[in-house]
Amino acid sequence: MRRILPGALGVLLLVVTSGCAAPPYEARGMYSPAEASQILREHPSHAWIVSGNERRELGVGGRIEADGAGFRAVPAKGRGGSHVRKLEDGDAVIVDEAGHVIGIRARSGAETAFAPGSASLPPNSDEVLVQETADVEGTRLAAGDKIEVLASYAPGDKVPGLGHVEESRKLIPLVAGSLLFAITYGPVAYVGFASSLKIDRTLLVPGLGPWIDLLARPKCTPPDTPVALPVDACTGETAAKVGLVTSGLGQAVGIVLIVLGLPAEAVLVKDNAATLRVGPFGARGEF
């Protein structure tokens, strides 16, 4: 008994503390090149260069590197970057005979040319998407350029300018389920350990044990006596079956509550002690 019950509760505690870890918290923010350079080195990130009305994609794995007194942006390895050119009033899209976007003519008459097949304009959109060729040297950033970063943060990480990420679980169903399971599993587990009936060993199986034992128990047959007994000889067996059903239901409800409380959620704790909770299947933050 001393070895079995602590062992079962130990497994339960291990599942509670280590199962269903929180998914990464994803935060999107606008940073200076220096700030973005550090974030991209420390966290899985997707980045874009924001320059005026253009938004240039660096991809997952892109980086920002120091370049003399400034910085340069290097696209993700093995791919070229892409950027979005937002059309302004008076801009005209230039297409070739095949219908490919090959340039933009501004109201002033200035033209921006694109390689055939590298640009596209989705229907009902005012943004031209331009796919660039890979540039291992990267692009030098202008003084006013910003870097938009979508980064993943694990519990314990700091989110620049916002706070830090913690892991949290739903304690009420988790604690209630653990207590209910312990209360309903403990007594039948003791019976299963101490009973002389072989079938009662199944009571050591969490959740299913009471139902297996209930279905497999031998049928109670009152002894054939010439004188009627003052007490029903099967009263004890009936009470045992009631106890098995009660234990089975209690363990089932306890397990359900534990399962509901197990999934962890990412909690963003702000610097001013306010908290923002996000769900167990993903999280996003904007700042």
C-alpha positions as CSV (number, residue, x, y, z in Angstrom):
1,M,0.0,0.0,0.0
2,R,2.8,2.4,0.9
3,R,4.5,1.9,-2.4
4,I,1.4,1.7,-4.6
5,L,-0.6,4.8,-3.6
6,P,2.4,7.3,-3.5
7,G,3.5,5.8,-6.8
8,A,0.1,6.5,-8.4
9,L,-0.1,10.0,-6.9
10,G,3.5,10.7,-8.0
11,V,2.6,9.8,-11.6
12,L,-0.4,12.1,-11.4
13,L,1.7,14.9,-10.0
14,L,4.3,14.4,-12.7
15,V,1.6,14.6,-15.4
16,V,0.2,17.8,-13.8
17,T,3.5,19.6,-13.5
18,S,5.1,18.6,-16.9
19,G,2.2,17.9,-19.3
20,C,0.6,20.2,-21.7
21,A,3.3,22.9,-21.8
22,A,2.2,26.3,-22.9
23,P,2.8,27.1,-26.6
24,P,5.2,30.0,-27.4
25,Y,3.8,33.5,-27.0
26,E,4.0,35.4,-30.3
27,A,4.4,39.2,-30.0
28,R,4.5,41.6,-32.9
29,G,6.2,45.0,-32.5
30,M,7.9,47.8,-34.3
31,Y,11.6,48.3,-33.4
32,S,14.7,50.3,-34.3
33,P,17.3,48.3,-36.2
34,A,19.5,48.0,-33.1
35,E,16.6,46.6,-31.0
36,A,15.5,44.2,-33.8
37,S,19.0,43.0,-34.3
38,Q,19.1,41.7,-30.7
39,I,15.6,40.1,-30.8
40,L,16.4,38.3,-34.1
41,R,19.5,36.8,-32.5
42,E,17.7,35.5,-29.4
43,H,14.2,34.4,-30.6
44,P,12.6,32.6,-33.6
45,S,11.3,35.6,-35.6
46,H,9.7,36.8,-38.8
47,A,10.8,40.3,-39.8
48,W,9.9,43.0,-42.2
49,I,11.6,46.3,-43.1
50,V,9.1,49.2,-42.9
51,S,10.3,52.2,-45.0
52,G,7.7,54.9,-45.7
53,N,4.8,53.2,-47.5
54,E,6.8,50.0,-48.3
55,R,7.0,46.9,-46.2
56,R,9.9,44.5,-47.2
57,E,9.9,40.9,-46.0
58,L,13.0,39.3,-44.6
59,G,11.4,36.0,-43.8
60,V,12.0,33.6,-40.9
61,G,15.7,33.6,-40.2
62,G,16.4,37.1,-41.6
63,R,18.7,39.2,-39.5
64,I,19.8,42.8,-38.9
65,E,23.6,43.4,-38.8
66,A,25.7,46.3,-38.0
67,D,27.2,48.0,-41.0
68,G,29.7,50.8,-40.1
69,A,27.7,53.5,-38.4
70,G,24.4,52.0,-39.5
71,F,22.7,48.6,-40.1
72,R,21.9,46.3,-43.0
73,A,19.1,43.8,-43.3
74,V,19.9,40.3,-44.6
75,P,17.1,38.1,-45.9
76,A,16.6,34.5,-44.7
77,K,19.2,32.1,-46.1
78,G,18.3,30.5,-49.4
79,R,15.6,32.9,-50.4
80,G,15.2,36.4,-51.6
81,G,13.3,39.0,-49.7
82,S,9.9,40.4,-50.7
83,H,8.3,43.8,-50.2
84,V,4.9,45.4,-50.6
85,R,4.5,48.7,-52.4
86,K,1.3,50.4,-51.4
87,L,-0.3,52.4,-54.3
88,E,-0.9,56.1,-53.7
89,D,-3.4,58.4,-55.4
90,G,-2.4,58.9,-59.0
91,D,-0.2,55.8,-59.3
92,A,-0.7,53.7,-62.4
93,V,0.2,50.0,-62.6
94,I,2.1,49.1,-65.8
95,V,1.5,45.6,-67.2
96,D,3.0,43.8,-70.2
97,E,1.2,42.0,-73.0
98,A,0.9,38.9,-70.9
99,G,-0.7,40.8,-68.1
100,H,2.3,40.7,-65.8
101,V,2.9,43.7,-63.5
102,I,6.3,45.2,-64.6
103,G,6.2,48.6,-63.0
104,I,4.4,51.5,-61.3
105,R,4.2,55.0,-62.7
106,A,3.7,57.8,-60.1
107,R,1.6,60.9,-60.7
108,S,4.8,62.9,-61.1
109,G,5.8,60.6,-64.0
110,A,8.6,58.7,-62.1
111,E,8.5,55.0,-62.8
112,T,9.6,52.0,-60.8
113,A,10.3,48.9,-62.9
114,F,10.1,45.3,-61.8
115,A,11.5,42.2,-63.4
116,P,8.8,40.3,-65.4
117,G,7.1,37.8,-63.2
118,S,8.5,39.2,-59.9
119,A,5.5,41.5,-59.1
120,S,1.8,40.8,-58.6
121,L,-1.3,42.8,-57.7
122,P,-4.0,40.7,-56.0
123,P,-7.6,41.5,-57.0
124,N,-9.3,44.4,-55.2
125,S,-6.0,45.3,-53.5
126,D,-3.9,48.5,-53.5
127,E,-0.7,46.7,-52.6
128,V,1.8,45.4,-55.2
129,L,3.8,42.4,-53.9
130,V,7.4,42.2,-55.2
131,Q,9.5,39.1,-54.9
132,E,13.2,40.0,-55.0
133,T,16.3,37.9,-55.9
134,A,18.5,36.7,-53.0
135,D,21.0,39.2,-51.9
136,V,23.6,37.8,-49.5
137,E,25.0,41.2,-48.8
138,G,21.7,42.5,-47.6
139,T,20.1,45.9,-47.9
140,R,21.5,49.0,-46.1
141,L,18.9,50.6,-43.9
142,A,18.0,54.2,-44.1
143,A,18.0,56.4,-40.9
144,G,14.2,56.4,-40.6
145,D,13.7,52.7,-41.4
146,K,11.9,50.5,-38.7
147,I,11.9,46.8,-38.3
148,E,8.6,45.0,-37.7
149,V,9.2,41.7,-35.8
150,L,6.9,38.8,-35.0
151,A,8.8,36.8,-32.4
152,S,8.2,33.7,-30.3
153,Y,8.8,33.9,-26.6
154,A,8.9,31.0,-24.1
155,P,7.8,31.3,-20.5
156,G,10.5,33.3,-18.6
157,D,11.4,35.4,-21.6
158,K,11.2,39.2,-21.6
159,V,9.1,40.8,-24.3
160,P,10.9,44.1,-25.2
161,G,8.9,47.1,-24.2
162,L,6.0,45.2,-22.8
163,G,6.9,42.8,-19.9
164,H,7.7,39.1,-19.6
165,V,6.0,35.7,-20.3
166,E,4.9,33.3,-17.6
167,E,3.2,29.9,-17.7
168,S,-0.1,29.4,-16.0
169,R,-2.7,26.7,-15.6
170,K,-6.4,26.7,-14.4
171,L,-5.8,25.9,-10.8
172,I,-9.5,25.5,-9.7
173,P,-10.3,22.5,-11.9
174,L,-6.8,21.1,-11.5
175,V,-6.9,21.2,-7.7
176,A,-10.5,20.1,-7.4
177,G,-9.9,17.2,-9.8
178,S,-6.8,16.1,-8.0
179,L,-8.5,16.1,-4.6
180,L,-11.6,14.3,-6.0
181,F,-9.5,11.7,-7.7
182,A,-7.4,11.1,-4.6
183,I,-10.4,10.7,-2.4
184,T,-12.2,8.3,-4.7
185,Y,-9.1,6.3,-5.8
186,G,-7.4,5.9,-2.4
187,P,-10.0,3.6,-0.7
188,V,-10.6,1.3,-3.6
189,A,-6.8,1.0,-4.2
190,Y,-6.4,0.0,-0.6
191,V,-9.1,-2.7,-1.1
192,G,-7.5,-3.9,-4.3
193,F,-4.1,-4.2,-2.5
194,A,-5.5,-5.9,0.6
195,S,-8.3,-8.1,-0.8
196,S,-8.0,-11.8,-1.2
197,L,-10.0,-11.8,-4.4
198,K,-7.9,-11.8,-7.5
199,I,-10.3,-9.7,-9.5
200,D,-10.0,-6.9,-6.9
201,R,-6.4,-6.3,-8.1
202,T,-8.0,-4.4,-11.0
203,L,-9.0,-1.7,-8.5
204,L,-5.4,-0.5,-8.7
205,V,-6.0,0.6,-12.2
206,P,-6.9,4.4,-12.1
207,G,-10.2,5.3,-13.7
208,L,-11.1,1.9,-15.1
209,G,-10.5,-0.3,-12.1
210,P,-13.9,0.0,-10.4
211,W,-15.8,-0.7,-13.7
212,I,-13.7,-3.8,-14.5
213,D,-14.1,-5.1,-11.0
214,L,-17.9,-4.4,-11.1
215,L,-18.4,-6.4,-14.3
216,A,-16.2,-9.3,-13.3
217,R,-17.3,-9.8,-9.7
218,P,-18.9,-13.2,-9.0
219,K,-22.7,-13.2,-8.5
220,C,-23.8,-13.3,-4.9
221,T,-25.9,-16.4,-4.1
222,P,-27.6,-16.5,-0.7
223,P,-26.9,-19.8,1.2
224,D,-29.7,-22.4,1.1
225,T,-30.9,-22.6,4.7
226,P,-34.1,-24.0,6.2
227,V,-34.6,-20.9,8.3
228,A,-34.8,-17.4,6.7
229,L,-31.9,-15.2,7.7
230,P,-32.8,-12.0,9.5
231,V,-30.3,-10.1,7.2
232,D,-29.9,-10.3,3.5
233,A,-26.7,-12.3,2.9
234,C,-25.9,-10.2,-0.2
235,T,-26.2,-6.8,1.6
236,G,-22.4,-6.5,1.8
237,E,-22.0,-7.3,-1.9
238,T,-24.6,-4.8,-2.8
239,A,-22.8,-2.1,-0.7
240,A,-19.5,-3.1,-2.4
241,K,-21.1,-2.5,-5.8
242,V,-22.5,0.8,-4.8
243,G,-19.1,1.8,-3.6
244,L,-17.5,0.7,-6.9
245,V,-20.0,2.8,-8.9
246,T,-19.4,5.8,-6.6
247,S,-15.6,5.4,-6.9
248,G,-15.8,5.0,-10.7
249,L,-17.9,8.1,-11.2
250,G,-15.7,10.1,-8.8
251,Q,-12.5,9.1,-10.5
252,A,-13.9,9.8,-13.9
253,V,-15.0,13.3,-12.9
254,G,-11.7,13.9,-11.2
255,I,-9.8,12.9,-14.3
256,V,-12.0,15.2,-16.5
257,L,-11.3,18.1,-14.2
258,I,-7.6,17.4,-14.3
259,V,-7.5,17.2,-18.1
260,L,-9.4,20.5,-18.3
261,G,-6.9,22.1,-15.9
262,L,-3.7,20.7,-17.5
263,P,-3.3,22.8,-20.7
264,A,-1.0,25.6,-19.9
265,E,-1.6,29.1,-21.2
266,A,1.0,31.9,-21.8
267,V,0.5,34.8,-19.6
268,L,2.0,38.2,-20.5
269,V,2.8,40.1,-17.3
270,K,3.2,43.7,-18.1
271,D,5.7,46.0,-16.4
272,N,2.8,47.8,-14.6
273,A,1.7,44.4,-13.1
274,A,-1.3,44.1,-15.4
275,T,-1.8,40.7,-17.1
276,L,-2.9,39.6,-20.5
277,R,-4.0,36.0,-20.8
278,V,-3.9,34.0,-24.0
279,G,-5.3,30.6,-24.9
280,P,-3.6,27.2,-24.8
281,F,-3.6,26.8,-28.6
282,G,-1.5,29.9,-29.4
283,A,-1.1,33.5,-28.5
284,R,-0.6,36.8,-30.2
285,G,0.2,40.3,-28.8
286,E,0.3,43.7,-30.5
287,F,2.1,46.8,-29.2
